[in-house]
Amino acid sequence: MARMPREQWLNIARDLDWELSYVDYDAVFPEWMSGQGKVPREAWSKWEEPYRVTYPEYVATQREKETGAYSVKAVLQKSKVFEQLDEGWKSVAKQHFGAIALAEDIAQYGELRMARFGLAPAWRNTAVLGALDEARHAQIGLFFPHELIGKDPQYDWAHKAYQTNEWAIIAVRALFDGLMMNPNVVDVSVEIPFTFETGFTNVQFLALAADALESGDISFANMISSIQTDEARHAQQGGATLEVLVEHDPRRAQWIIDKSFWLSARLFSVLSGPAMDYYTPLARRKQSYKEFMHEWIAEQFLDQIRDYGLRKPWYWDEFMAGLETWHHALHLGVWYWRPTVWWNPQGGVSPEEREWLNEKYPRWEQHFGRIWDVIIDNINHDRMELTLPETMPWLCNLCHLPIGSAGSPYNDKYPVRSYPLEHNGYTYHFCSRPCRQIWWEDKDTLHDPTVIERLLAGGIQPPTVEGILAWMGLTPDVMGEDPYGYRWAKAYAKQPAA
Amino acid sequence: MTTGQEKGRPAGQGADPEPRGRPVPINARFDNDFVTQLVLVLDTDTLEEAARKVAHHVVGRRIPPRDADLVLRVDGKSLPSGLTVAEAGISPLDSVFVGWAE
């Protein structure tokens, strides 16, 4: 039987809907799941995805991508490439696998929620393919590191991390629960496909792919590039939803974008920032995190939201200033609290690296150099106990990152301090005014207790440093350590005293 | 985190192994450090003792030691070092700032 040309059926099939007669519309698309809000029901008929794919086309394309990614891996598996990779770079991959592989699994549920509760048939169909994408991403993100577990137990955290109470994972989980699982699907599609996937995954997938290639990790570069091609397709759901929402409720559209951009920016500053500016070997770095964020995120994102008639978020100046400091503070924190992570954070402050940091970030020395000097002095005088913590940093009640990491020392405008808020007799602490404001407005979907709250409420027993590490699931064979035995700091021992 | 000699010590408690008052968890920042931290003080601690407990987690670790006294501030005001934590009205979860007395 001859096949009907796609042009003759696709436009009908992709947007085929029916009138409900046996059940109320509101029962099928309840407000708390679908989030229609002020948008009239008929307005969703304008929902339109610009790039249309049939299921056979989808399968053929995905098969090709899978063949490419897995065959490259199969070839490289037999080589000595892994053994030659820099330990700093390996930590980028370990961090990525643990933080992202099972987040992709959760993303599948986000897509499936849109496939069920999306307010237009074309949207629901697009989301079905999105769910298949996310299933693939979770699978590939677990399969690639699996062969490495025998070589290094930290790779086991590709699967394990998301199911623990490790602090960085609580931050990741809180973000994705808050943006994908808890809100209605109109909010989800603007928060994840539009803001997170269109706006931010470029950092983790394009920038890291470039650094991975430079670092010789062809398999990793190939994997994340393959994932990114899917992101680019299913992310279009966000723009289509936003277009309808802006027309009928621009204030809500602005708020959803403002809050999800801020939260995404905070998370990427602990994931991509240290990976690009500290873990990737100096000679292999393509761009600094700040340069990449300026070019690929800030400018492009502003252009995009302006195209929809929206304004830049109210905190924009604070976000831009944060590109100078946030990820440096977070790197310092991750390094100092290194037993609490499942990768080996490269110190990355050797004299040569420091020169690079000062060139890229003119105030780095003033903000962070003096702190690193004390650490370096302790390393070089064998006072290692002073380079390890005996307590926890206080964590932000929204982004779950250390308070202080949205500012920096010697910074009058964005100092190291908490922005507290008393609510129902309890004092909540926030890293910044935007985190405090977002939590206050949307705490019902965003609140997740921090490690500090759980500790003080008696949820971590025994309440000792060992108890906290055990509660986080960290065992001595996995706890992070400086990967080359503090080699980066030794060069300073040879320098004459200032 | 340190193990061995620190084993069993409550998180956030640096130098006082035998509590004699009620623990007060505070959100403490030492001047020019890059994070605020959980520090457990006792309501019977003098502010000088509380400041030392905060300094224990920072000075010599990320801030160079100095031959100077410590000062504890709340809401921008320096408080007398002889007051106890309870007398100073410091409650659990309060933000506290510690730095060198100039």
Chai-1 contact restraints between the chains, C-beta under 6 A:
chainA,res_idxA,chainB,res_idxB,connection_type,confidence,min_distance_angstrom,max_distance_angstrom,comment,restraint_id
A,A329,B,F34,contact,1.0,0.0,6.0,A-B,restraint_1
A,L332,B,F34,contact,1.0,0.0,6.0,A-B,restraint_2
A,G333,B,V35,contact,1.0,0.0,6.0,A-B,restraint_3
A,P339,B,M1,contact,1.0,0.0,6.0,A-B,restraint_4
A,I371,B,F34,contact,1.0,0.0,6.0,A-B,restraint_5
A,I371,B,R62,contact,1.0,0.0,6.0,A-B,restraint_6
A,V374,B,R62,contact,1.0,0.0,6.0,A-B,restraint_7
A,V374,B,P64,contact,1.0,0.0,6.0,A-B,restraint_8
A,E385,B,T2,contact,1.0,0.0,6.0,A-B,restraint_9
A,L386,B,G60,contact,1.0,0.0,6.0,A-B,restraint_10
A,L386,B,R61,contact,1.0,0.0,6.0,A-B,restraint_11
A,L388,B,M1,contact,1.0,0.0,6.0,A-B,restraint_12
A,L388,B,T2,contact,1.0,0.0,6.0,A-B,restraint_13
A,P389,B,M1,contact,1.0,0.0,6.0,A-B,restraint_14
A,E390,B,T2,contact,1.0,0.0,6.0,A-B,restraint_15
A,E390,B,E6,contact,1.0,0.0,6.0,A-B,restraint_16
A,T391,B,A11,contact,1.0,0.0,6.0,A-B,restraint_17
A,T391,B,G12,contact,1.0,0.0,6.0,A-B,restraint_18
A,T391,B,Q37,contact,1.0,0.0,6.0,A-B,restraint_19
A,T391,B,L38,contact,1.0,0.0,6.0,A-B,restraint_20
A,T391,B,H57,contact,1.0,0.0,6.0,A-B,restraint_21
A,M392,B,L38,contact,1.0,0.0,6.0,A-B,restraint_22
A,P393,B,V35,contact,1.0,0.0,6.0,A-B,restraint_23
A,P393,B,Q37,contact,1.0,0.0,6.0,A-B,restraint_24
A,W394,B,N27,contact,1.0,0.0,6.0,A-B,restraint_25
A,W394,B,T36,contact,1.0,0.0,6.0,A-B,restraint_26
A,W394,B,L38,contact,1.0,0.0,6.0,A-B,restraint_27
A,P402,B,V35,contact,1.0,0.0,6.0,A-B,restraint_28
A,I403,B,T36,contact,1.0,0.0,6.0,A-B,restraint_29
A,G404,B,F34,contact,1.0,0.0,6.0,A-B,restraint_30
A,G404,B,V35,contact,1.0,0.0,6.0,A-B,restraint_31
A,G404,B,T36,contact,1.0,0.0,6.0,A-B,restraint_32
A,P409,B,N32,contact,1.0,0.0,6.0,A-B,restraint_33
A,P409,B,F34,contact,1.0,0.0,6.0,A-B,restraint_34
A,V416,B,R29,contact,1.0,0.0,6.0,A-B,restraint_35
A,V416,B,F34,contact,1.0,0.0,6.0,A-B,restraint_36
A,S418,B,N27,contact,1.0,0.0,6.0,A-B,restraint_37
A,S418,B,T36,contact,1.0,0.0,6.0,A-B,restraint_38
A,S418,B,S95,contact,1.0,0.0,6.0,A-B,restraint_39
A,T427,B,L93,contact,1.0,0.0,6.0,A-B,restraint_40
A,H429,B,N27,contact,1.0,0.0,6.0,A-B,restraint_41
A,I452,B,L38,contact,1.0,0.0,6.0,A-B,restraint_42
A,L456,B,P25,contact,1.0,0.0,6.0,A-B,restraint_43
A,P463,B,P10,contact,1.0,0.0,6.0,A-B,restraint_44
A,P463,B,A11,contact,1.0,0.0,6.0,A-B,restraint_45
A,T464,B,G8,contact,1.0,0.0,6.0,A-B,restraint_46
A,V465,B,M1,contact,1.0,0.0,6.0,A-B,restraint_47
A,V465,B,A11,contact,1.0,0.0,6.0,A-B,restraint_48
A,I468,B,A11,contact,1.0,0.0,6.0,A-B,restraint_49
